[in-house]
Amino acid sequence: MANDKVIALMATAERPASTASGYAMLIALLLAIVADVYGISRLTDGPDGTAIALVTVATLTFILVMPGFYMLQPNQAVAITLFGDYRGTDRNTGLRWTWPWMGKKKVSVRANNFISDKIKVNDLRGNPIEMAAQIMWRVVDTAQALFDVDDYKQFVRVQVEAAIRTIGSRYPYDDFEHKDVTLRGHHDEVGAELKKELIARLIVAGITIDECGFTHLAYATEIAGAMLRRQQAQAIVAARRTLVDGAVGMVEMALDALSEKGVVELDDERRAAMVSNLMVVLCGERDTQPVVNTGTLYQ
């Protein structure tokens, strides 16, 4: 709550500036030039008070009007200041004009794309990981971007790195039991959380986030090999568990079918032998070799 009050006090809200169309002032400038030329031509014939006054007014008009022109392209804005005091922002495109003693500073309000460097972060479980993100941002309040932070572009870079570190430490990289939200397995949820974090951090600079996502996500080099072996072991165990569960079901089904159809009566020892043989056949990694028994089961 205290931080919100500080931000509210320091925020400079954007407001429209009082400026004029440059085309109308361009006509006034051309008329001043014509009047100046006409007055000078009359002075060549001799002293003339009217010509002197005309030249004086036309020259002052030219000096006053000429420095006030500026040009705005689409998705550009200019912040107008008067001796350091913010007077408003002009977002009208084309040739514009304001008083020459007004300060003018252009700001692009176009979308910007920024890809961060790879950052080493410790995830929720303390594992070192590498992260990088792609951010699409734009200025929505020119006054805040220019006057509430020192360098809004550098501010974006620093806050992106801080947000990535915050999100990276908030979630585990992976969860082999698939119970928690992870960085690797829940890109949409984590990306939405990153966007929310960035918007909250950049609002003080009048900047919003249109889109963001991770471009690089991996274990750090020093533990990548160990984590790869762990993933392989987990995969092997999971595959074995699935194989054994399937084999047990098939053995149970075979025994039930033999009993129901009365194909053969099996005592406990024979059932155990059949279960053993079936499990070897179903779970073995190599093709089984049949053994022909020429005697009985007990010899």
C-alpha positions in Angstrom: 0.0 0.0 0.0 2.8 2.4 0.8 4.6 1.7 -2.5 1.3 2.4 -4.3 1.1 5.8 -2.6 4.6 6.7 -3.6 4.0 5.7 -7.2 0.8 7.8 -7.2 2.6 10.8 -5.9 5.5 10.6 -8.4 3.4 9.8 -11.4 3.0 12.4 -14.1 -0.1 11.7 -16.1 -0.2 12.4 -19.8 -2.5 15.2 -21.1 -3.1 16.8 -24.5 -0.9 19.7 -25.4 -2.1 23.0 -26.9 -0.5 23.1 -30.3 -1.4 24.2 -33.8 -1.5 22.8 -37.3 1.8 23.4 -39.1 0.2 24.0 -42.4 -1.7 27.2 -41.3 1.5 28.5 -39.8 3.4 27.6 -43.0 1.1 29.9 -44.9 1.8 32.7 -42.4 5.5 32.1 -42.8 5.3 32.4 -46.6 3.2 35.6 -46.3 5.9 37.0 -44.0 8.6 36.2 -46.5 6.6 37.8 -49.3 6.0 40.9 -47.2 9.7 41.1 -46.2 10.7 40.9 -49.9 8.1 43.6 -50.8 9.2 45.9 -48.1 12.9 45.6 -49.0 12.1 46.3 -52.6 10.3 49.5 -51.6 13.3 50.6 -49.4 15.5 50.4 -52.5 13.7 53.5 -53.8 14.3 55.5 -50.7 13.4 55.8 -47.0 9.8 54.8 -46.4 8.3 54.5 -42.9 5.6 52.1 -44.0 8.2 49.8 -45.7 10.4 49.9 -42.7 7.5 48.9 -40.4 6.5 46.1 -42.9 10.0 44.7 -43.0 10.3 44.8 -39.2 7.0 43.0 -38.6 7.6 40.5 -41.4 11.1 39.7 -40.1 9.9 39.3 -36.5 7.1 37.0 -37.7 9.6 34.9 -39.6 11.9 34.7 -36.6 8.9 33.8 -34.3 7.3 31.2 -36.6 10.2 29.4 -38.2 11.6 27.6 -35.1 8.2 26.3 -34.0 7.7 23.7 -36.7 8.1 19.9 -36.0 7.0 16.8 -37.8 5.2 13.8 -36.3 4.9 10.4 -38.0 2.2 7.8 -37.2 2.7 6.3 -33.7 4.9 9.1 -32.6 4.3 11.7 -29.9 6.1 14.8 -28.7 6.1 16.0 -25.1 5.9 19.8 -24.8 7.6 21.6 -21.9 7.9 25.2 -20.9 11.1 26.0 -19.0 11.1 22.4 -17.6 7.4 22.3 -16.8 5.4 19.6 -18.6 2.7 21.2 -20.7 1.2 18.2 -22.5 1.7 15.7 -25.3 0.9 16.1 -28.9 -0.1 12.9 -30.8 -1.4 14.5 -34.0 0.5 13.4 -37.0 1.8 15.6 -39.8 3.3 19.1 -39.7 2.8 20.7 -36.3 3.7 24.0 -34.7 4.1 25.4 -31.3 5.7 28.5 -29.7 9.5 28.5 -30.3 10.3 28.8 -26.6 8.5 25.5 -25.9 10.7 22.4 -25.5 9.9 19.4 -27.7 10.9 15.8 -27.1 9.8 13.0 -29.4 8.8 9.6 -28.0 7.9 6.5 -30.1 4.7 4.8 -29.1 5.3 1.9 -31.5 5.6 -1.7 -30.3 9.1 -2.7 -29.4 10.5 -6.2 -29.3 13.2 -7.1 -26.7 14.9 -10.4 -26.2 16.8 -10.7 -22.9 20.1 -12.4 -22.4 20.3 -15.8 -20.9 20.0 -15.5 -17.1 21.1 -18.1 -14.5 18.4 -18.5 -11.9 17.8 -20.9 -9.0 14.3 -22.4 -9.3 12.0 -23.2 -6.4 14.0 -26.3 -5.5 17.3 -24.6 -5.7 18.4 -26.1 -9.1 20.4 -23.7 -11.3 18.6 -23.1 -14.6 19.1 -20.8 -17.6 16.2 -18.6 -18.8 15.6 -16.0 -21.5 12.5 -14.2 -22.6 11.0 -12.3 -25.5 9.0 -9.2 -24.6 6.8 -7.0 -26.8 6.3 -3.6 -25.1 5.2 -0.1 -25.9 4.8 3.3 -24.3 1.2 4.2 -23.4 1.9 7.3 -21.2 4.7 9.5 -22.6 4.8 11.8 -19.6 5.6 8.9 -17.2 8.1 7.4 -19.6 10.0 10.7 -19.9 9.7 12.3 -16.5 9.1 9.4 -14.0 12.1 7.3 -14.9 15.6 8.4 -16.0 15.9 6.1 -19.1 12.7 4.2 -19.9 14.4 1.8 -22.3 17.1 0.8 -19.8 14.4 0.6 -17.2 12.6 -2.0 -19.3 15.8 -4.1 -19.6 16.4 -4.1 -15.9 12.9 -4.8 -14.9 12.6 -7.7 -17.5 15.7 -9.4 -15.9 14.3 -8.9 -12.4 10.9 -10.3 -13.4 12.5 -13.4 -15.0 14.4 -14.0 -11.8 11.3 -13.7 -9.8 9.2 -16.0 -11.9 12.1 -18.5 -12.2 12.4 -18.8 -8.4 8.7 -19.1 -7.9 8.3 -22.5 -9.8 10.3 -25.7 -10.1 11.8 -26.4 -13.5 10.3 -29.9 -13.6 8.1 -32.2 -11.6 8.5 -35.9 -12.3 5.3 -36.7 -10.4 3.3 -34.1 -12.4 1.7 -32.5 -9.3 3.0 -29.0 -9.4 3.0 -26.1 -11.9 6.5 -26.2 -13.5 8.4 -23.9 -15.8 8.9 -26.6 -18.4 5.5 -28.2 -18.4 3.2 -25.1 -18.1 4.3 -22.5 -20.5 1.0 -20.7 -20.8 0.5 -20.4 -17.0 4.0 -19.3 -16.4 4.0 -16.9 -19.4 0.8 -15.3 -18.1 2.4 -14.9 -14.7 5.5 -13.3 -16.3 3.3 -10.8 -18.2 1.4 -9.9 -15.0 4.7 -9.4 -13.1 6.1 -7.2 -15.9 3.0 -5.0 -16.2 3.1 -4.4 -12.4 6.8 -3.4 -12.6 6.6 -1.2 -15.7 3.4 0.7 -14.9 5.4 3.4 -13.1 7.1 4.1 -16.5 3.9 4.3 -18.5 4.8 1.1 -20.3 2.6 -1.9 -21.0 3.3 -5.4 -22.2 1.5 -6.8 -25.2 3.1 -10.2 -25.4 5.8 -12.2 -23.7 7.2 -15.7 -23.6 10.3 -17.7 -22.8 12.8 -18.2 -25.6 15.3 -20.4 -23.6 14.7 -22.6 -20.7 17.2 -25.3 -19.6 19.2 -26.7 -16.7 22.5 -24.9 -16.1 25.5 -26.6 -17.7 26.9 -27.8 -14.4 23.9 -30.0 -13.6 22.5 -30.7 -17.1 24.2 -34.1 -17.3 23.0 -35.2 -13.9 19.5 -34.1 -14.6 19.5 -35.8 -17.9 20.5 -39.1 -16.3 17.8 -38.6 -13.7 15.2 -38.0 -16.4 16.3 -41.2 -18.2 16.1 -43.2 -15.0 12.6 -41.8 -14.3 11.6 -42.7 -17.8 13.0 -46.3 -17.5 11.2 -46.8 -14.2 7.9 -45.5 -15.6 8.2 -47.8 -18.6 9.0 -50.8 -16.5 6.0 -50.0 -14.2 3.7 -49.9 -17.2 5.1 -53.1 -18.6 4.8 -55.0 -15.3 1.2 -53.7 -14.8 0.3 -54.9 -18.3 2.0 -58.3 -17.8 0.2 -58.9 -14.5 -3.1 -58.1 -16.2 -2.4 -60.5 -19.1 -1.3 -63.3 -16.7 -4.4 -62.9 -14.6 -6.6 -62.9 -17.7 -4.9 -66.1 -19.0 -5.3 -68.0 -15.7 -9.0 -66.9 -15.4 -9.6 -68.0 -19.0 -8.0 -71.4 -18.5 -10.0 -72.0 -15.3 -13.3 -71.0 -16.8 -13.0 -73.2 -19.9 -11.6 -76.1 -17.9 -8.6 -76.5 -20.3 -6.4 -77.7 -17.5 -6.6 -78.0 -13.8 -3.6 -76.2 -12.1 -2.5 -76.7 -8.6 -0.7 -73.9 -6.8 2.8 -75.1 -7.9 1.7 -75.3 -11.5 0.0 -71.9 -11.4 3.2 -70.5 -9.9 5.3 -72.0 -12.7 3.0 -70.7 -15.4 2.9 -67.2 -13.8 6.7 -67.2 -13.7 7.0 -68.3 -17.4 4.5 -65.8 -18.6 6.1 -63.0 -16.7 9.5 -63.9 -18.2 8.0 -63.9 -21.7 6.1 -60.7 -21.3 8.7 -58.6 -19.4 11.9 -59.9 -21.0 13.8 -57.5 -23.2 15.0 -60.3 -25.5 13.1 -62.9 -27.4 12.4 -66.0 -25.2 13.8 -69.4 -26.2 11.3 -72.2 -25.7 12.4 -75.3 -23.7 10.7 -78.6 -24.6 10.0 -80.7 -21.5 10.0 -84.4 -22.5 9.1 -85.6 -19.1 6.6 -84.2 -16.6 6.4 -80.9 -14.8 8.1 -82.4 -11.8 10.9 -84.2 -13.6 
